[in-house]
Amino acid sequence: MSGATQVLTTLSWLLIAVVITPVIWFVIQPYLRGWSRAERRAANLLHDMLTPEQCRQLLWHGYLEVPSPSSAGRVYRVPRTRGSFVQVMENGKAVIASVCSLLNAFLMPM
């Protein structure tokens, strides 16, 4: 095997590991944190509803960006943690930084 082939093989496995790790962590996390059965079911439902990219964003950045259906350029940044507020972003800048999210505690248990 040539040196270039070994490097490409190593990079391919590294890329696969980087893509798969957040998904595995998202599935295993509820069991490691000692969540109740209902919290695990909620986390599994959330995982089923989100795309892989949204799961990675939620896991890595701690929030999910949801584009506004009515305003172009507006994005709602929904945090993962309890007690946090949803930010309203327009063109990359926070316009309203304290929209209350009561469902946040129920949808994304920590």
C-alpha positions as a printed NumPy array, in Angstrom:
array([[  0.   ,   0.   ,   0.   ],
       [  1.466,   3.37 ,  -0.918],
       [  1.795,   6.271,   1.503],
       [ -0.942,   8.273,  -0.236],
       [ -3.379,   5.373,   0.001],
       [ -2.667,   4.936,   3.71 ],
       [ -3.253,   8.619,   4.344],
       [ -6.556,   8.562,   2.425],
       [ -7.675,   5.439,   4.289],
       [ -6.826,   7.024,   7.644],
       [ -8.633,  10.249,   6.726],
       [-11.69 ,   8.273,   5.578],
       [-11.911,   6.392,   8.892],
       [-11.406,   9.619,  10.802],
       [-14.243,  11.272,   8.857],
       [-16.535,   8.304,   9.519],
       [-15.722,   8.478,  13.237],
       [-16.418,  12.224,  13.353],
       [-19.806,  11.773,  11.665],
       [-20.919,   8.769,  13.727],
       [-19.718,   9.861,  17.195],
       [-22.395,  12.549,  17.827],
       [-25.19 ,  10.18 ,  16.809],
       [-23.89 ,   7.444,  19.115],
       [-23.471,   9.953,  21.958],
       [-27.012,  11.267,  21.425],
       [-28.392,   7.723,  21.773],
       [-26.237,   6.679,  24.76 ],
       [-26.398,   9.974,  26.674],
       [-29.791,   9.404,  28.374],
       [-28.607,   6.15 ,  29.903],
       [-25.355,   7.658,  31.173],
       [-27.133,  10.569,  32.837],
       [-29.657,   8.391,  34.649],
       [-32.705,   9.828,  32.943],
       [-36.137,   8.426,  33.69 ],
       [-37.934,   6.286,  31.137],
       [-40.078,   9.254,  30.058],
       [-37.013,  11.462,  29.57 ],
       [-35.312,   8.768,  27.475],
       [-38.459,   8.418,  25.352],
       [-38.581,  12.208,  24.874],
       [-34.903,  12.258,  23.847],
       [-35.482,   9.383,  21.418],
       [-38.517,  11.143,  19.928],
       [-36.496,  14.329,  19.51 ],
       [-33.703,  12.346,  17.841],
       [-36.218,  10.744,  15.456],
       [-37.706,  14.129,  14.518],
       [-34.399,  15.938,  13.85 ],
       [-32.141,  15.5  ,  10.853],
       [-28.582,  14.257,  11.502],
       [-27.3  ,  17.804,  10.925],
       [-29.764,  19.218,  13.459],
       [-28.717,  16.541,  15.985],
       [-25.055,  17.502,  15.514],
       [-25.882,  21.196,  15.877],
       [-27.837,  20.578,  19.078],
       [-25.087,  18.399,  20.518],
       [-22.063,  20.477,  19.478],
       [-23.423,  24.019,  19.759],
       [-26.023,  23.494,  22.482],
       [-28.828,  25.019,  20.47 ],
       [-31.   ,  24.364,  17.429],
       [-31.556,  27.045,  14.804],
       [-35.058,  27.032,  13.353],
       [-35.716,  29.284,  10.341],
       [-38.798,  31.472,  10.554],
       [-41.533,  30.371,   8.137],
       [-42.855,  33.938,   7.838],
       [-39.774,  36.197,   7.891],
       [-36.852,  35.666,   5.527],
       [-33.516,  36.018,   7.295],
       [-35.018,  35.407,  10.747],
       [-33.87 ,  32.394,  12.748],
       [-34.978,  31.198,  16.177],
       [-32.091,  29.808,  18.242],
       [-33.592,  27.295,  20.691],
       [-31.162,  26.363,  23.487],
       [-30.82 ,  22.875,  24.861],
       [-30.582,  23.803,  28.531],
       [-33.485,  24.414,  30.875],
       [-34.149,  27.936,  31.976],
       [-32.582,  29.418,  28.862],
       [-34.382,  31.712,  26.471],
       [-34.957,  31.406,  22.751],
       [-33.034,  34.043,  20.799],
       [-34.495,  35.704,  17.726],
       [-31.724,  36.273,  15.176],
       [-31.989,  38.426,  12.062],
       [-29.136,  38.368,   9.565],
       [-26.828,  36.788,  12.159],
       [-27.517,  39.325,  14.932],
       [-29.69 ,  38.862,  18.011],
       [-32.734,  41.113,  17.786],
       [-34.684,  39.76 ,  20.728],
       [-32.596,  37.854,  23.251],
       [-35.23 ,  36.75 ,  25.726],
       [-38.194,  34.92 ,  24.233],
       [-39.463,  32.513,  26.882],
       [-39.715,  28.854,  25.962],
       [-41.85 ,  26.857,  28.362],
       [-41.733,  23.746,  26.202],
       [-37.943,  23.734,  26.242],
       [-37.804,  21.849,  29.554],
       [-40.161,  19.189,  28.245],
       [-38.639,  18.71 ,  24.792],
       [-34.945,  18.668,  25.689],
       [-34.365,  17.288,  29.165],
       [-30.896,  17.68 ,  30.656]])
